[in-house]
Amino acid sequence: MSYSIAVLPGDGIGPETISATLGVLDATASAFGFAYEIERFAFGGNAIDSDGDPFPASTRAGVRAADAVLKGAIGGPKWDDGAVRPEMGLLALRAHLDVFCNVRPVRRWTTRTSSPLKPELAEGIDMVILRELTGGLYFGTKELDADHGLDTCAYTRAEVERIARRGFELARTRRGLLCSVDKQNVLSSSKLWRRVVLELASEYPDVELSHQLVDSMAMKLVEQPAAYDVIVTENMFGDILSDLAASIGGGIGLAPSSSVSGSGPGLYEAIHGSAPDIAGSGRANPTATILSAAMMLRDLGESTAADAVERTIIRLLETGPVTPDLGGDATTESFGAAVAAAVPNAADEVVAR
Ligand SMILES: NC(=O)c1ccc[n+]([C@@H]2O[C@H](COP(=O)([O-])OP(=O)(O)OC[C@H]3O[C@@H](n4cnc5c(N)ncnc54)[C@H](O)[C@@H]3O)[C@@H](O)[C@H]2O)c1
């Protein structure tokens, strides 16, 4: 098979982590016998510089035509005070691809973790947060003047139903536990959310459904993170909780994501930002972007290759030189090169089995 991949290198550490990831992709394609073509597009701050628009027309057309979109982080202080901000491009990209389901796996990838939790609490963390990505506060009506700011959080039954179904279906393939997070004691959009999730539950009797208010969920994620399997929640709650979960799982440099709609190309990106504080220093951990590329390979149908990349990462995080966020002195480039060099061994293991 051959795939077309639109690559949006981004800003700050984005191009560095993407470069390391493309090296891994190259080695994986050779080892597992698939082909791909990449085309790079301006997006984010660099696109504001080149086109005056964080999501220019050429990028809009390019991502639509691709089988998958691999994105580096965007943004940075250079664009913080401009009338047009890089994040506007990100919201427009998600809406353009209608990728309503953001999948954020959180695992304890390594014991050489930067998790602030005690090891006994971090032990066994293995959850997936499904964050609704194209509705809620970030997409509602906005108003801003000198004395007044307004954001609107609106959800429709159809929007809740399609993401909740993803939650039930994913839970079925895992430990069978689904926790729906809302704020139904206060918000109308959350009352609708809980009602729709409850109605769907009868169609999934094999899934054990629980509900949690978002504030107590933040507490429980810290106190007993290993208890959670699949979590489904709305856009802003998911944004906040998944950063918290990434941190307790082992650090933001290890947290991948995919954003999918079920039809059309998926979007694959690390959940971290462009880390201006370390950009250009070679200190960025490319693991989150490499793991996002592994999620991309799985969605494209190359699951054996995806498993091999994940296995390689787990082995190297445990035994090899790691980047400074995990206490080592490997560079973005050297860690990526080590993964690329080791992936063919994982392919040999598959053949030997
Ligand atoms: N999807 C995206 O592109 C995205 C997501 C979040 C933030 N941002 C943007 O990124 C910029 C910086 O945001 P921020 O500082 O709040 O968050 P950040 O995630 O960029 O950085 C937070 C901290 O984590 C560290 N860090 C992040 N990724 C790392 C990695 N791969 N390896 C090692 N350390 C890493 C950084 O050095 C920093 O100390 C802002 O402009 C923000 O809008 C973009």
The ligand as a MOL file (V3000), in Angstrom:
LIG
                    3D

  0  0  0     0  0            999 V3000
M  V30 BEGIN CTAB
M  V30 COUNTS 44 48 0 0 0
M  V30 BEGIN ATOM
M  V30 1 N -1.6520 21.6130 19.4570 0
M  V30 2 C -0.7460 22.5850 19.5180 0
M  V30 3 O -0.0860 22.8870 18.5370 0
M  V30 4 C -0.5250 23.3040 20.8320 0
M  V30 5 C -0.9390 22.7040 22.0380 0
M  V30 6 C -0.6580 23.3790 23.2440 0
M  V30 7 C -0.0090 24.6180 23.2230 0
M  V30 8 N 0.3370 25.1710 22.0150 0 CHG=1
M  V30 9 C 1.0830 26.4450 21.9440 0
M  V30 10 O 2.4400 26.1910 22.3240 0
M  V30 11 C 3.0090 27.3780 22.8840 0
M  V30 12 C 3.6780 27.0440 24.2170 0
M  V30 13 O 2.6710 26.6100 25.1370 0
M  V30 14 P 2.9700 26.1150 26.6290 0
M  V30 15 O 4.3270 26.6010 27.0270 0
M  V30 16 O 1.7900 26.4610 27.4270 0 CHG=-1
M  V30 17 O 2.9580 24.5210 26.5350 0
M  V30 18 P 4.0810 23.5140 25.9870 0
M  V30 19 O 3.4480 22.1750 25.9320 0
M  V30 20 O 4.6630 24.0350 24.7360 0
M  V30 21 O 5.2320 23.5230 27.1070 0
M  V30 22 C 4.9710 23.2550 28.4930 0
M  V30 23 C 6.2610 22.7320 29.1440 0
M  V30 24 O 6.4910 21.3870 28.6840 0
M  V30 25 C 7.7540 21.2950 28.0510 0
M  V30 26 N 7.6000 20.4330 26.8700 0
M  V30 27 C 6.5810 20.4410 25.9860 0
M  V30 28 N 6.7690 19.5330 25.0440 0
M  V30 29 C 7.9430 18.9040 25.3290 0
M  V30 30 C 8.6730 17.8620 24.6990 0
M  V30 31 N 8.2540 17.2520 23.5750 0
M  V30 32 N 9.8390 17.4810 25.2580 0
M  V30 33 C 10.2790 18.0470 26.3990 0
M  V30 34 N 9.6200 19.0390 27.0330 0
M  V30 35 C 8.4670 19.4730 26.4990 0
M  V30 36 C 8.1360 22.7160 27.6570 0
M  V30 37 O 9.5360 22.8570 27.5680 0
M  V30 38 C 7.4990 23.5280 28.7700 0
M  V30 39 O 8.3540 23.5710 29.8840 0
M  V30 40 C 1.8550 28.3830 23.0130 0
M  V30 41 O 1.9570 29.2670 21.9260 0
M  V30 42 C 0.6210 27.5260 22.9040 0
M  V30 43 O -0.4880 28.2200 22.3830 0
M  V30 44 C 0.1160 24.5280 20.8330 0
M  V30 END ATOM
M  V30 BEGIN BOND
M  V30 1 1 1 2
M  V30 2 2 2 3
M  V30 3 1 2 4
M  V30 4 1 4 5
M  V30 5 2 4 44
M  V30 6 2 5 6
M  V30 7 1 6 7
M  V30 8 2 7 8
M  V30 9 1 8 9
M  V30 10 1 8 44
M  V30 11 1 9 10
M  V30 12 1 9 42
M  V30 13 1 10 11
M  V30 14 1 11 12
M  V30 15 1 11 40
M  V30 16 1 12 13
M  V30 17 1 13 14
M  V30 18 2 14 15
M  V30 19 1 14 16
M  V30 20 1 14 17
M  V30 21 1 17 18
M  V30 22 2 18 19
M  V30 23 1 18 20
M  V30 24 1 18 21
M  V30 25 1 21 22
M  V30 26 1 22 23
M  V30 27 1 23 24
M  V30 28 1 23 38
M  V30 29 1 24 25
M  V30 30 1 25 26
M  V30 31 1 25 36
M  V30 32 1 26 27
M  V30 33 1 26 35
M  V30 34 2 27 28
M  V30 35 1 28 29
M  V30 36 1 29 30
M  V30 37 2 29 35
M  V30 38 1 30 31
M  V30 39 2 30 32
M  V30 40 1 32 33
M  V30 41 2 33 34
M  V30 42 1 34 35
M  V30 43 1 36 37
M  V30 44 1 36 38
M  V30 45 1 38 39
M  V30 46 1 40 41
M  V30 47 1 40 42
M  V30 48 1 42 43
M  V30 END BOND
M  V30 END CTAB
M  END
